[in-house]
Amino acid sequence: MEIEGEVKDIFDNPRKNVIVSLKKIALRNYREEEILSKMSKVFNSL
């Protein structure tokens, strides 16, 4: 799985040189939409 995106601050400005690390999770039981929704919730909480 490949994930592409951009990290932005709370003012919607792109943040450069940010590294995002994801822990291994069991994804085979989820549809792509569910995975993206879960990831969106995580990143929005940062």
SULBELMO-V222957 format. One record per residue. N is the residue number from 1. RES is the residue in one small letter. SS is DSSP state (h for helix, s for strand, l for the rest). BURIAL is + if it has 24 or more other C-alpha atoms within 12 Angstrom, else -. D_LAST is the distance of its C-alpha to the last C-alpha in Angstrom with 2 decimals. Layout:
n=N res=RES ss=SS burial=BURIAL d_last=D_LAST
n=N res=RES ss=SS burial=BURIAL d_last=D_LAST
//
This chain:
n=1 res=m ss=l burial=- d_last=22.37
n=2 res=e ss=l burial=- d_last=20.94
n=3 res=i ss=l burial=- d_last=17.58
n=4 res=e ss=l burial=- d_last=17.37
n=5 res=g ss=l burial=- d_last=14.92
n=6 res=e ss=l burial=- d_last=13.47
n=7 res=v ss=l burial=- d_last=10.22
n=8 res=k ss=s burial=- d_last=10.23
n=9 res=d ss=l burial=- d_last=9.21
n=10 res=i ss=l burial=- d_last=9.39
n=11 res=f ss=l burial=- d_last=13.11
n=12 res=d ss=l burial=- d_last=13.12
n=13 res=n ss=l burial=- d_last=14.42
n=14 res=p ss=s burial=- d_last=14.25
n=15 res=r ss=l burial=- d_last=12.99
n=16 res=k ss=l burial=- d_last=15.76
n=17 res=n ss=l burial=- d_last=16.16
n=18 res=v ss=l burial=- d_last=12.66
n=19 res=i ss=l burial=- d_last=13.12
n=20 res=v ss=l burial=- d_last=11.09
n=21 res=s ss=l burial=- d_last=12.76
n=22 res=l ss=l burial=- d_last=13.27
n=23 res=k ss=l burial=- d_last=15.44
n=24 res=k ss=l burial=- d_last=18.64
n=25 res=i ss=l burial=- d_last=18.78
n=26 res=a ss=l burial=- d_last=21.85
n=27 res=l ss=l burial=- d_last=21.58
n=28 res=r ss=l burial=- d_last=25.27
n=29 res=n ss=l burial=- d_last=25.38
n=30 res=y ss=l burial=- d_last=22.93
n=31 res=r ss=l burial=- d_last=23.68
n=32 res=e ss=h burial=- d_last=21.75
n=33 res=e ss=h burial=- d_last=20.54
n=34 res=e ss=h burial=- d_last=19.20
n=35 res=i ss=h burial=- d_last=17.36
n=36 res=l ss=h burial=- d_last=15.75
n=37 res=s ss=h burial=- d_last=14.86
n=38 res=k ss=h burial=- d_last=13.26
n=39 res=m ss=h burial=- d_last=11.24
n=40 res=s ss=h burial=- d_last=10.25
n=41 res=k ss=h burial=- d_last=9.07
n=42 res=v ss=h burial=- d_last=6.90
n=43 res=f ss=h burial=- d_last=5.41
n=44 res=n ss=h burial=- d_last=5.53
n=45 res=s ss=l burial=- d_last=3.82
n=46 res=l ss=l burial=- d_last=0.00
//
